[in-house]
Amino acid sequence: MPGIAVRAADTGSGARRAAFHRWGPYGLLGIGALAAVVSAGAVGMATAEAYAATVLVLAALALQLVWDKAARSRPGPSAAGAVYYGVRWAFGFALCWLNPFFAFYAVTGYYDVSRLLRPRLVKAGLFATAVTMSGSQVGGMPPHGWVMWLGFCLVLGVNVGLLAVFSRLAAQDDEHARVQTSTIAELERTNTALQQALDENAALHAQLLLQAREAGVADERRRLAAEIHDTIAQGLTGIIAQLQVVAGTPDPAAAREHLDRAADLARHSLGEARRSVQNLAPVALASDGLPEALRKTVAAWGERTGVRAEFTVTGTAEQLHDEVSATLLRIAQESLSNAGRHAAATRAGVTLSFMGEEVLLDIRDDGRGFDPLAVPARTGSGGFGLDGMRARAERIAGALTVESEPGHGTAVSARVPLVRHDG
Protein backbone atom coordinates (compact mmCIF):
# COMPACT_ATOMS: atom_id res chain seq x y z
CA MET A 1 0.00 0.00 0.00
CA PRO A 2 1.31 3.54 -0.80
CA GLY A 3 0.63 4.82 2.73
CA ILE A 4 2.64 1.98 4.29
CA ALA A 5 5.53 2.58 1.88
CA VAL A 6 5.61 6.30 2.70
CA ARG A 7 5.54 5.64 6.44
CA ALA A 8 8.35 3.10 6.08
CA ALA A 9 10.45 5.64 4.12
CA ASP A 10 9.75 8.35 6.71
CA THR A 11 10.78 5.98 9.52
CA GLY A 12 14.07 5.14 7.81
CA SER A 13 14.86 8.79 7.08
CA GLY A 14 14.01 9.80 10.66
CA ALA A 15 16.33 7.12 12.04
CA ARG A 16 19.21 8.39 9.91
CA ARG A 17 18.59 12.01 11.00
CA ALA A 18 18.49 10.97 14.65
CA ALA A 19 21.80 9.10 14.24
CA PHE A 20 23.43 12.13 12.61
CA HIS A 21 22.22 14.54 15.32
CA ARG A 22 23.65 12.27 17.99
CA TRP A 23 26.96 11.26 16.42
CA GLY A 24 27.52 14.05 13.91
CA PRO A 25 28.95 16.63 16.38
CA TYR A 26 31.54 14.09 17.56
CA GLY A 27 32.62 13.28 14.02
CA LEU A 28 32.75 16.92 12.89
CA LEU A 29 34.68 17.93 16.01
CA GLY A 30 37.19 15.17 15.28
CA ILE A 31 37.52 16.22 11.62
CA GLY A 32 37.99 19.86 12.65
CA ALA A 33 40.65 18.93 15.22
CA LEU A 34 42.53 16.76 12.69
CA ALA A 35 42.41 19.54 10.07
CA ALA A 36 43.63 22.07 12.65
CA VAL A 37 46.60 19.87 13.59
CA VAL A 38 47.59 19.40 9.95
CA SER A 39 47.19 23.12 9.13
CA ALA A 40 48.64 24.56 12.35
CA GLY A 41 51.86 25.63 10.71
CA ALA A 42 50.16 27.00 7.61
CA VAL A 43 47.82 29.26 9.57
CA GLY A 44 50.52 30.27 12.07
CA MET A 45 49.07 28.79 15.25
CA ALA A 46 51.29 29.54 18.23
CA THR A 47 51.93 27.00 20.95
CA ALA A 48 49.64 28.83 23.38
CA GLU A 49 46.87 28.85 20.76
CA ALA A 50 47.36 25.11 20.23
CA TYR A 51 47.00 24.50 23.98
CA ALA A 52 43.91 26.70 24.09
CA ALA A 53 42.42 24.83 21.13
CA THR A 54 43.08 21.51 22.89
CA VAL A 55 41.30 22.70 26.01
CA LEU A 56 38.35 23.96 23.96
CA VAL A 57 38.13 20.68 22.04
CA LEU A 58 38.04 18.73 25.31
CA ALA A 59 35.44 21.15 26.69
CA ALA A 60 33.31 20.77 23.54
CA LEU A 61 33.58 16.98 23.85
CA ALA A 62 32.49 17.11 27.50
CA LEU A 63 29.59 19.41 26.57
CA GLN A 64 28.44 16.95 23.95
CA LEU A 65 28.62 14.02 26.38
CA VAL A 66 26.60 15.88 29.00
CA TRP A 67 24.01 16.98 26.44
CA ASP A 68 23.55 13.45 25.07
CA LYS A 69 22.41 12.31 28.51
CA ALA A 70 20.22 15.35 29.13
CA ALA A 71 18.66 15.39 25.65
CA ARG A 72 16.95 12.03 26.17
CA SER A 73 14.69 13.58 28.80
CA ARG A 74 14.23 16.89 26.91
CA PRO A 75 13.16 16.13 23.33
CA GLY A 76 12.32 19.17 21.21
CA PRO A 77 13.17 22.87 21.66
CA SER A 78 13.70 23.94 25.26
CA ALA A 79 15.60 26.40 27.43
CA ALA A 80 18.25 23.75 28.07
CA GLY A 81 18.58 23.24 24.32
CA ALA A 82 19.08 26.98 23.82
CA VAL A 83 21.83 27.00 26.45
CA TYR A 84 23.53 24.01 24.83
CA TYR A 85 23.30 25.63 21.40
CA GLY A 86 24.74 28.93 22.66
CA VAL A 87 27.66 27.30 24.51
CA ARG A 88 28.47 25.08 21.56
CA TRP A 89 28.39 28.10 19.25
CA ALA A 90 30.77 29.94 21.57
CA PHE A 91 33.19 26.98 21.50
CA GLY A 92 32.93 26.84 17.71
CA PHE A 93 33.51 30.60 17.34
CA ALA A 94 36.54 30.49 19.65
CA LEU A 95 38.01 27.47 17.87
CA CYS A 96 37.53 29.11 14.44
CA TRP A 97 39.24 32.22 15.85
CA LEU A 98 42.24 30.01 16.68
CA ASN A 99 42.12 28.00 13.44
CA PRO A 100 39.57 28.53 10.61
CA PHE A 101 39.48 24.77 9.88
CA PHE A 102 37.41 24.30 13.02
CA ALA A 103 34.54 25.47 10.81
CA PHE A 104 33.91 21.73 10.30
CA TYR A 105 32.63 21.73 13.89
CA ALA A 106 30.93 25.13 13.85
CA VAL A 107 28.77 24.13 10.86
CA THR A 108 26.68 21.90 13.16
CA GLY A 109 24.76 25.05 14.12
CA TYR A 110 23.03 24.92 10.74
CA TYR A 111 21.73 21.37 11.09
CA ASP A 112 20.00 21.19 14.47
CA VAL A 113 18.91 24.78 15.08
CA SER A 114 15.20 23.96 14.71
CA ARG A 115 15.54 20.98 17.08
CA LEU A 116 17.17 23.00 19.86
CA LEU A 117 15.82 26.55 19.60
CA ARG A 118 12.27 27.83 19.79
CA PRO A 119 10.98 29.42 16.55
CA ARG A 120 11.64 33.01 17.68
CA LEU A 121 15.35 32.19 18.27
CA VAL A 122 16.00 30.21 15.09
CA LYS A 123 16.98 33.21 12.94
CA ALA A 124 19.35 34.49 15.62
CA GLY A 125 21.03 31.09 15.88
CA LEU A 126 21.43 30.84 12.11
CA PHE A 127 22.88 34.36 11.91
CA ALA A 128 25.39 33.61 14.70
CA THR A 129 26.51 30.45 12.89
CA ALA A 130 26.77 32.42 9.62
CA VAL A 131 29.12 34.92 11.36
CA THR A 132 31.41 32.09 12.47
CA MET A 133 31.37 30.44 9.03
CA SER A 134 32.01 33.75 7.22
CA GLY A 135 35.03 34.47 9.44
CA SER A 136 36.43 31.05 8.62
CA GLN A 137 35.78 31.52 4.90
CA VAL A 138 37.79 34.78 4.74
CA GLY A 139 40.79 33.19 6.45
CA GLY A 140 40.03 33.47 10.15
CA MET A 141 39.07 36.02 12.76
CA PRO A 142 39.65 38.88 13.12
CA PRO A 143 39.99 40.16 9.53
CA HIS A 144 43.12 42.24 8.98
CA GLY A 145 42.61 45.55 7.21
CA TRP A 146 39.54 47.17 5.71
CA VAL A 147 39.73 45.01 2.58
CA MET A 148 39.37 41.83 4.66
CA TRP A 149 36.58 43.41 6.66
CA LEU A 150 34.83 44.28 3.41
CA GLY A 151 35.30 40.72 2.22
CA PHE A 152 33.97 39.44 5.53
CA CYS A 153 30.83 41.59 5.17
CA LEU A 154 30.30 40.40 1.59
CA VAL A 155 30.72 36.75 2.53
CA LEU A 156 28.42 37.21 5.52
CA GLY A 157 25.79 38.79 3.25
CA VAL A 158 26.04 35.87 0.83
CA ASN A 159 25.71 33.34 3.68
CA VAL A 160 22.69 35.16 5.13
CA GLY A 161 21.10 35.32 1.67
CA LEU A 162 21.66 31.62 1.10
CA LEU A 163 20.20 30.91 4.53
CA ALA A 164 17.07 32.87 3.59
CA VAL A 165 16.71 30.99 0.31
CA PHE A 166 17.30 27.58 1.89
CA SER A 167 14.97 28.38 4.79
CA ARG A 168 12.25 29.29 2.32
CA LEU A 169 12.78 26.06 0.38
CA ALA A 170 12.79 24.06 3.60
CA ALA A 171 9.53 25.69 4.67
CA GLN A 172 8.00 24.80 1.29
CA ASP A 173 9.22 21.22 1.63
CA ASP A 174 7.75 21.01 5.12
CA GLU A 175 4.42 22.31 3.87
CA HIS A 176 4.48 19.86 0.96
CA ALA A 177 5.26 17.00 3.36
CA ARG A 178 2.44 18.12 5.65
CA VAL A 179 -0.02 18.24 2.76
CA GLN A 180 1.20 14.87 1.49
CA THR A 181 0.82 13.33 4.93
CA SER A 182 -2.68 14.78 5.23
CA THR A 183 -3.58 13.50 1.76
CA ILE A 184 -2.30 10.01 2.54
CA ALA A 185 -4.29 9.97 5.79
CA GLU A 186 -7.41 11.09 3.93
CA LEU A 187 -6.87 8.41 1.27
CA GLU A 188 -6.52 5.77 3.96
CA ARG A 189 -9.76 6.93 5.58
CA THR A 190 -11.44 6.88 2.17
CA ASN A 191 -10.12 3.39 1.43
CA THR A 192 -11.36 2.19 4.81
CA ALA A 193 -14.81 3.67 4.18
CA LEU A 194 -14.85 2.18 0.67
CA GLN A 195 -13.92 -1.26 1.99
CA GLN A 196 -16.68 -1.00 4.57
CA ALA A 197 -19.14 -0.04 1.83
CA LEU A 198 -18.00 -2.99 -0.31
CA ASP A 199 -18.43 -5.34 2.64
CA GLU A 200 -21.91 -3.95 3.30
CA ASN A 201 -22.80 -4.30 -0.40
CA ALA A 202 -21.59 -7.90 -0.40
CA ALA A 203 -23.69 -8.67 2.67
CA LEU A 204 -26.71 -6.94 1.08
CA HIS A 205 -26.18 -8.87 -2.15
CA ALA A 206 -26.10 -12.16 -0.24
CA GLN A 207 -29.26 -11.15 1.62
CA LEU A 208 -31.03 -10.28 -1.64
CA LEU A 209 -30.03 -13.62 -3.16
CA LEU A 210 -31.42 -15.40 -0.12
CA GLN A 211 -34.67 -13.42 -0.37
CA ALA A 212 -34.90 -14.20 -4.09
CA ARG A 213 -34.48 -17.91 -3.40
CA GLU A 214 -37.12 -17.75 -0.70
CA ALA A 215 -39.45 -15.89 -3.03
CA GLY A 216 -38.85 -18.52 -5.71
CA VAL A 217 -39.69 -21.27 -3.25
CA ALA A 218 -42.89 -19.41 -2.32
CA ASP A 219 -43.77 -19.05 -6.01
CA GLU A 220 -43.31 -22.78 -6.58
CA ARG A 221 -45.52 -23.56 -3.60
CA ARG A 222 -48.26 -21.26 -4.89
CA ARG A 223 -47.94 -22.75 -8.37
CA LEU A 224 -48.20 -26.31 -7.07
CA ALA A 225 -51.17 -25.35 -4.91
CA ALA A 226 -52.89 -23.93 -7.97
CA GLU A 227 -51.97 -27.01 -10.03
CA ILE A 228 -53.40 -29.34 -7.40
CA HIS A 229 -56.55 -27.28 -6.99
CA ASP A 230 -57.18 -26.75 -10.70
CA THR A 231 -56.34 -30.23 -11.97
CA ILE A 232 -55.72 -33.05 -9.54
CA ALA A 233 -58.27 -31.99 -6.91
CA GLN A 234 -60.93 -31.38 -9.56
CA GLY A 235 -60.12 -34.74 -11.17
CA LEU A 236 -60.47 -36.54 -7.84
CA THR A 237 -63.74 -34.74 -7.20
CA GLY A 238 -65.01 -35.91 -10.60
CA ILE A 239 -63.92 -39.50 -9.92
CA ILE A 240 -65.78 -39.51 -6.58
CA ALA A 241 -68.88 -38.13 -8.28
CA GLN A 242 -68.76 -40.83 -10.98
CA LEU A 243 -68.24 -43.59 -8.41
CA GLN A 244 -71.14 -42.28 -6.36
CA VAL A 245 -73.34 -42.52 -9.44
CA VAL A 246 -72.16 -46.10 -10.05
CA ALA A 247 -72.99 -47.01 -6.47
CA GLY A 248 -76.54 -45.65 -6.82
CA THR A 249 -77.56 -47.01 -10.25
CA PRO A 250 -78.94 -50.55 -10.91
CA ASP A 251 -78.29 -50.25 -14.67
CA PRO A 252 -75.06 -52.12 -15.58
CA ALA A 253 -74.65 -50.16 -18.82
CA ALA A 254 -74.92 -46.82 -17.04
CA ALA A 255 -72.57 -48.05 -14.35
CA ARG A 256 -70.03 -49.11 -17.01
CA GLU A 257 -70.28 -45.71 -18.66
CA HIS A 258 -69.62 -43.89 -15.38
CA LEU A 259 -66.75 -46.23 -14.53
CA ASP A 260 -65.18 -45.47 -17.90
CA ARG A 261 -65.53 -41.74 -17.15
CA ALA A 262 -63.95 -42.27 -13.72
CA ALA A 263 -61.04 -44.16 -15.35
CA ASP A 264 -60.55 -41.38 -17.90
CA LEU A 265 -60.53 -38.80 -15.10
CA ALA A 266 -58.03 -40.90 -13.13
CA ARG A 267 -55.70 -41.19 -16.15
CA HIS A 268 -55.98 -37.46 -16.81
CA SER A 269 -55.31 -36.62 -13.15
CA LEU A 270 -52.30 -38.96 -13.15
CA GLY A 271 -50.94 -37.16 -16.20
CA GLU A 272 -51.44 -33.79 -14.53
CA ALA A 273 -49.67 -35.02 -11.38
CA ARG A 274 -46.68 -36.20 -13.44
CA ARG A 275 -46.56 -32.91 -15.30
CA SER A 276 -46.61 -30.96 -12.01
CA VAL A 277 -43.76 -33.04 -10.62
CA GLN A 278 -41.72 -32.54 -13.79
CA ASN A 279 -42.27 -28.80 -13.60
CA LEU A 280 -41.16 -28.68 -9.99
CA ALA A 281 -37.56 -28.23 -11.12
CA PRO A 282 -36.30 -27.29 -14.61
CA VAL A 283 -34.99 -30.77 -15.35
CA ALA A 284 -35.20 -29.93 -19.05
CA LEU A 285 -32.27 -27.55 -18.54
CA ALA A 286 -30.06 -30.12 -16.84
CA SER A 287 -28.56 -31.35 -20.12
CA ASP A 288 -29.84 -28.86 -22.71
CA GLY A 289 -29.66 -25.13 -23.25
CA LEU A 290 -32.81 -23.03 -23.25
CA PRO A 291 -33.52 -23.29 -27.03
CA GLU A 292 -33.38 -27.09 -27.03
CA ALA A 293 -35.33 -27.33 -23.75
CA LEU A 294 -38.06 -25.11 -25.21
CA ARG A 295 -38.13 -27.15 -28.41
CA LYS A 296 -38.69 -30.39 -26.47
CA THR A 297 -41.26 -28.75 -24.19
CA VAL A 298 -43.28 -27.43 -27.13
CA ALA A 299 -43.13 -30.77 -28.95
CA ALA A 300 -44.20 -32.71 -25.86
CA TRP A 301 -47.05 -30.28 -25.18
CA GLY A 302 -48.26 -30.60 -28.77
CA GLU A 303 -48.27 -34.39 -28.61
CA ARG A 304 -50.10 -34.38 -25.28
CA THR A 305 -52.81 -31.91 -26.30
CA GLY A 306 -53.11 -32.73 -30.01
CA VAL A 307 -52.54 -29.06 -30.85
CA ARG A 308 -50.20 -28.18 -33.73
CA ALA A 309 -47.28 -26.46 -32.00
CA GLU A 310 -44.19 -24.85 -33.56
CA PHE A 311 -40.99 -23.49 -32.04
CA THR A 312 -38.66 -20.93 -33.65
CA VAL A 313 -35.34 -19.34 -32.65
CA THR A 314 -34.24 -15.99 -34.12
CA GLY A 315 -30.91 -14.23 -33.71
CA THR A 316 -27.67 -15.75 -32.50
CA ALA A 317 -28.36 -18.14 -29.64
CA GLU A 318 -26.18 -17.66 -26.54
CA GLN A 319 -25.67 -19.58 -23.31
CA LEU A 320 -27.85 -17.75 -20.79
CA HIS A 321 -27.55 -17.48 -17.04
CA ASP A 322 -29.30 -20.34 -15.25
CA GLU A 323 -31.85 -18.05 -13.58
CA VAL A 324 -32.78 -16.42 -16.91
CA SER A 325 -33.16 -19.79 -18.64
CA ALA A 326 -35.27 -21.22 -15.80
CA THR A 327 -37.52 -18.14 -15.72
CA LEU A 328 -38.23 -18.21 -19.47
CA LEU A 329 -38.81 -21.96 -19.44
CA ARG A 330 -41.29 -21.64 -16.55
CA ILE A 331 -43.16 -18.86 -18.35
CA ALA A 332 -43.38 -20.95 -21.52
CA GLN A 333 -44.61 -24.02 -19.59
CA GLU A 334 -47.29 -22.05 -17.75
CA SER A 335 -48.44 -20.26 -20.90
CA LEU A 336 -48.76 -23.52 -22.80
CA SER A 337 -50.51 -25.12 -19.83
CA ASN A 338 -53.04 -22.29 -19.75
CA ALA A 339 -53.57 -22.60 -23.52
CA GLY A 340 -54.13 -26.33 -23.22
CA ARG A 341 -56.64 -26.02 -20.40
CA HIS A 342 -58.59 -22.92 -21.35
CA ALA A 343 -57.95 -21.74 -24.93
CA ALA A 344 -59.27 -24.67 -27.03
CA ALA A 345 -56.61 -23.72 -29.56
CA THR A 346 -55.80 -25.53 -32.80
CA ARG A 347 -52.39 -23.94 -33.34
CA ALA A 348 -49.72 -22.52 -31.05
CA GLY A 349 -46.30 -20.98 -31.68
CA VAL A 350 -43.35 -20.24 -29.42
CA THR A 351 -40.54 -17.93 -30.55
CA LEU A 352 -37.28 -17.28 -28.71
CA SER A 353 -35.49 -14.16 -30.01
CA PHE A 354 -31.94 -13.09 -29.09
CA MET A 355 -31.89 -9.32 -29.61
CA GLY A 356 -28.51 -7.87 -28.63
CA GLU A 357 -28.78 -7.20 -24.90
CA GLU A 358 -32.28 -8.65 -24.50
CA VAL A 359 -34.08 -11.96 -24.92
CA LEU A 360 -37.70 -12.05 -26.07
CA LEU A 361 -40.02 -15.04 -25.57
CA ASP A 362 -43.37 -15.01 -27.42
CA ILE A 363 -46.13 -17.62 -26.93
CA ARG A 364 -49.14 -17.30 -29.25
CA ASP A 365 -52.26 -19.40 -29.79
CA ASP A 366 -55.42 -19.12 -31.91
CA GLY A 367 -57.78 -20.09 -29.10
CA ARG A 368 -60.86 -18.43 -27.76
CA GLY A 369 -58.96 -15.60 -26.08
CA PHE A 370 -60.11 -13.52 -23.13
CA ASP A 371 -60.18 -9.99 -21.75
CA PRO A 372 -56.97 -9.50 -19.70
CA LEU A 373 -58.56 -6.67 -17.72
CA ALA A 374 -61.39 -8.92 -16.65
CA VAL A 375 -59.09 -11.56 -15.13
CA PRO A 376 -59.04 -11.09 -11.34
CA ALA A 377 -55.73 -11.06 -9.50
CA ARG A 378 -55.22 -14.35 -7.68
CA THR A 379 -53.15 -13.04 -4.80
CA GLY A 380 -54.26 -14.81 -1.69
CA SER A 381 -55.67 -17.79 -3.57
CA GLY A 382 -52.28 -19.34 -4.11
CA GLY A 383 -52.57 -19.23 -7.93
CA PHE A 384 -49.69 -18.72 -10.32
CA GLY A 385 -51.27 -17.53 -13.59
CA LEU A 386 -50.50 -14.20 -15.25
CA ASP A 387 -49.50 -12.41 -12.05
CA GLY A 388 -47.03 -15.14 -11.19
CA MET A 389 -45.47 -15.10 -14.67
CA ARG A 390 -45.20 -11.33 -14.50
CA ALA A 391 -43.54 -11.55 -11.07
CA ARG A 392 -41.02 -14.07 -12.43
CA ALA A 393 -40.04 -11.76 -15.28
CA GLU A 394 -39.78 -8.70 -13.04
CA ARG A 395 -37.57 -10.56 -10.57
CA ILE A 396 -34.80 -10.67 -13.18
CA ALA A 397 -35.43 -7.06 -14.30
CA GLY A 398 -37.71 -8.08 -17.18
CA ALA A 399 -41.33 -7.46 -18.15
CA LEU A 400 -44.28 -9.55 -19.28
CA THR A 401 -47.15 -8.36 -21.46
CA VAL A 402 -50.36 -10.15 -22.47
CA GLU A 403 -52.40 -9.33 -25.57
CA SER A 404 -55.74 -11.07 -26.01
CA GLU A 405 -59.38 -10.52 -26.76
CA PRO A 406 -62.32 -12.91 -26.92
CA GLY A 407 -62.32 -14.94 -30.14
CA HIS A 408 -58.91 -13.75 -31.36
CA GLY A 409 -56.38 -15.86 -29.49
CA THR A 410 -53.71 -14.87 -26.94
CA ALA A 411 -50.12 -13.62 -27.14
CA VAL A 412 -47.84 -13.67 -24.10
CA SER A 413 -44.52 -11.84 -24.44
CA ALA A 414 -41.68 -11.90 -21.90
CA ARG A 415 -38.73 -9.52 -22.40
CA VAL A 416 -35.71 -9.98 -20.10
CA PRO A 417 -32.06 -8.83 -20.09
CA LEU A 418 -29.58 -11.09 -21.85
CA VAL A 419 -27.38 -12.21 -18.96
CA ARG A 420 -24.79 -14.69 -20.09
CA HIS A 421 -23.84 -17.85 -18.24
CA ASP A 422 -21.25 -17.38 -15.48
CA GLY A 423 -19.00 -20.12 -16.84
Secondary structure, 3 states (H helix, E strand, C coil): CHHHHHHHHHHHHHHHHHHHHHHHHHHHHHHHHHHHHHHHHHHCCCHHHHHHHHHHHHHHHHHHHHHHHHHCCCCCCCHHHHHHHHHHHHHHHHHHHHCHHHHHHHCHHHHCHHHHCCHHHHHHHHHHHHHHHHHHHCCCCCCCHHHHHHHHHHHHHHHHHHHHHHHHHHHHHHHHHHHHHHHHHHHHHHHHHHHHHHHHHHHHHHHHHHHHHHHHHHHHHHHHHHHHHHHHHHHHHHHHHHHHHHHHCCCHHHHHHHHHHHHHHHHHHHHHHHHHHHHCCCHHHCCCCHHHHHHHHHHHHHHHHCCEEEEEEECCCCCECHHHHHHHHHHHHHHHHHHHHHHCCCEEEEEEEEECCEEEEEEEECCCCCCHHHCCCCCCCCCCHHHHHHHHHHHCCCEEEEEECCCCCEEEEEEEECCECCC
